[in-house]
């Protein structure tokens, strides 16, 4: 039975990998579906009405996403702030906690939950490290708002170029 729970923990971790890094191990911290999530923003920015949020441009949504996770107001996201943004963003997407197996003792339950917590923490800190490795261009251990914007715009250009290449390849195949 313990093997089943270990498999479940691995499955949840893979689900998180897909949600934050996508199937190509792409950093989705730059993904508009994450950084322009209006319902997530509303949870953090209470002074804005839903109507105001709905009228925001993508750039305004991204600014408020960044600002709402910049808890020390230094216009930089450190590892803990990035961790909180990712963890909060995907908290609601995770499956509900599974019931305790009927033959599992309280000690086994505590040990299993501790192990799952450690695996999740290791996974999330690895994601934060990867995000900073990719986006922290001045290597100060934090992502400034400027680095964030540059990364997002570079990502948009890369996505656009990739889509254009796929369209070109498809047209080439159709014309053969």
C-alpha positions as CSV (number, residue, x, y, z in Angstrom):
1,X,0.0,0.0,0.0
2,X,2.9,2.3,0.7
3,X,4.0,1.9,-2.9
4,X,0.6,3.1,-4.1
5,X,1.0,6.3,-2.0
6,X,4.5,6.8,-3.4
7,X,3.2,6.5,-6.9
8,X,0.5,9.0,-6.1
9,X,3.1,11.5,-4.8
10,X,5.1,11.1,-8.0
11,X,1.9,11.6,-10.0
12,X,1.1,14.9,-8.1
13,X,4.7,16.1,-8.7
14,X,4.4,15.3,-12.4
15,X,1.1,17.2,-12.5
16,X,2.9,20.2,-10.9
17,X,5.8,19.9,-13.5
18,X,3.3,20.0,-16.3
19,X,1.4,23.0,-14.8
20,X,4.4,25.1,-14.1
21,X,7.0,23.9,-16.7
22,X,4.7,22.4,-19.3
23,X,5.3,19.3,-21.3
24,X,8.5,20.7,-22.9
25,X,9.9,21.6,-19.5
26,X,9.2,25.2,-20.4
27,X,9.1,27.8,-17.7
28,X,5.4,28.7,-17.5
29,X,6.2,31.4,-14.9
30,X,6.2,33.5,-18.1
31,X,3.0,32.0,-19.4
32,X,0.1,34.5,-19.8
33,X,-2.4,31.9,-18.4
34,X,-0.4,32.1,-15.1
35,X,0.6,35.7,-14.9
36,X,-2.6,37.2,-16.3
37,X,-5.0,35.1,-14.2
38,X,-7.7,37.6,-13.2
39,X,-9.2,35.5,-10.5
40,X,-5.8,35.0,-8.9
41,X,-5.2,38.7,-9.1
42,X,-8.5,39.5,-7.5
43,X,-7.5,37.4,-4.5
44,X,-4.4,39.5,-4.0
45,X,-5.5,43.0,-4.9
46,X,-8.6,43.6,-2.8
47,X,-8.7,47.4,-3.6
48,X,-9.5,46.7,-7.3
49,X,-13.0,45.7,-8.4
50,X,-13.5,42.8,-10.7
51,X,-14.6,45.2,-13.4
52,X,-11.3,47.2,-13.1
53,X,-9.4,43.9,-13.4
54,X,-11.4,42.8,-16.4
55,X,-10.5,46.1,-18.2
56,X,-6.8,45.8,-17.6
57,X,-4.4,45.3,-20.5
58,X,-2.2,42.2,-20.4
59,X,0.8,44.4,-19.3
60,X,-1.3,45.8,-16.4
61,X,-2.3,42.3,-15.3
62,X,1.3,41.2,-15.3
63,X,2.4,44.2,-13.4
64,X,-0.1,43.6,-10.7
65,X,0.8,39.8,-10.6
66,X,4.4,40.8,-10.0
67,X,3.5,43.5,-7.5
68,X,1.1,41.3,-5.6
69,X,3.8,38.8,-5.0
70,X,6.5,41.3,-4.1
71,X,5.8,41.2,-0.4
72,X,8.7,43.4,0.7
73,X,7.9,46.0,-2.0
74,X,11.4,46.2,-3.5
75,X,10.3,45.6,-7.1
76,X,12.1,42.3,-7.0
77,X,10.9,38.7,-6.5
78,X,13.2,36.7,-4.3
79,X,13.1,32.9,-4.2
80,X,10.5,32.8,-1.4
81,X,8.2,35.3,-3.2
82,X,8.5,33.2,-6.4
83,X,7.8,30.0,-4.4
84,X,4.7,31.6,-2.8
85,X,3.5,32.7,-6.3
86,X,3.9,29.2,-7.8
87,X,2.6,27.4,-4.7
88,X,-0.5,29.7,-4.5
89,X,-1.2,29.5,-8.2
90,X,-1.3,25.7,-8.2
91,X,-2.8,25.1,-4.7
92,X,-6.3,25.0,-6.1
93,X,-5.3,22.7,-9.1
94,X,-4.0,19.9,-7.0
95,X,-6.2,16.9,-6.2
96,X,-7.8,16.8,-2.8
97,X,-5.9,15.0,-0.1
98,X,-6.5,11.3,-0.4
99,X,-8.1,9.4,2.4
100,X,-5.8,7.5,4.8
101,X,-5.5,3.9,3.9
102,X,-7.5,1.8,6.4
103,X,-4.4,-0.2,7.5
104,X,-2.1,2.8,7.9
105,X,-1.1,3.6,11.5
106,X,-1.0,7.2,12.7
107,X,2.8,7.0,12.7
108,X,2.8,5.8,9.1
109,X,0.4,8.6,8.1
110,X,2.7,11.2,9.7
111,X,5.7,9.7,8.0
112,X,4.0,9.5,4.6
113,X,2.7,13.1,4.9
114,X,6.2,14.3,5.9
115,X,7.8,12.5,3.0
116,X,5.2,14.0,0.6
117,X,5.8,17.4,2.1
118,X,9.6,17.1,1.6
119,X,9.2,15.9,-2.0
120,X,6.9,18.8,-2.8
121,X,9.3,21.3,-1.1
122,X,12.3,19.9,-3.0
123,X,10.3,20.0,-6.2
124,X,9.2,23.6,-5.7
125,X,12.6,24.9,-4.7
126,X,14.1,23.2,-7.8
127,X,11.5,25.1,-9.9
128,X,12.4,28.4,-8.2
129,X,16.1,27.7,-8.8
130,X,15.3,27.0,-12.5
131,X,13.2,30.2,-12.9
132,X,16.0,32.3,-11.3
133,X,18.6,30.6,-13.4
134,X,16.7,31.5,-16.6
135,X,15.4,34.9,-15.7
136,X,17.8,36.5,-13.2
137,X,20.2,38.1,-15.7
138,X,22.2,40.1,-13.2
139,X,22.7,37.0,-10.9
140,X,21.7,38.8,-7.7
141,X,19.4,35.9,-6.7
142,X,16.3,37.9,-7.4
143,X,14.1,38.7,-10.4
144,X,13.6,42.5,-10.8
145,X,10.6,43.8,-12.5
146,X,12.7,44.8,-15.5
147,X,14.1,41.2,-15.7
148,X,10.6,39.8,-15.5
149,X,9.3,42.0,-18.3
150,X,12.3,41.3,-20.5
151,X,11.8,37.5,-19.9
152,X,8.1,37.7,-20.7
153,X,8.7,39.7,-23.9
154,X,11.5,37.3,-25.0
155,X,9.1,34.4,-24.3
156,X,6.4,36.0,-26.4
157,X,8.8,36.5,-29.3
158,X,10.0,32.9,-29.0
159,X,6.4,31.6,-28.9
160,X,5.6,33.7,-32.0
161,X,8.7,32.6,-33.9
162,X,7.9,28.9,-33.0
163,X,4.3,29.3,-34.2
164,X,5.5,30.9,-37.5
165,X,8.0,28.1,-38.0
166,X,5.3,25.5,-37.4
167,X,3.0,27.2,-39.9
168,X,5.8,27.4,-42.4
169,X,6.6,23.7,-42.0
170,X,3.0,22.8,-42.3
171,X,2.7,24.9,-45.5
172,X,5.8,23.3,-46.9
173,X,4.4,19.8,-46.2
174,X,1.1,20.7,-47.9
175,X,2.8,22.1,-51.0
176,X,4.9,19.0,-51.6
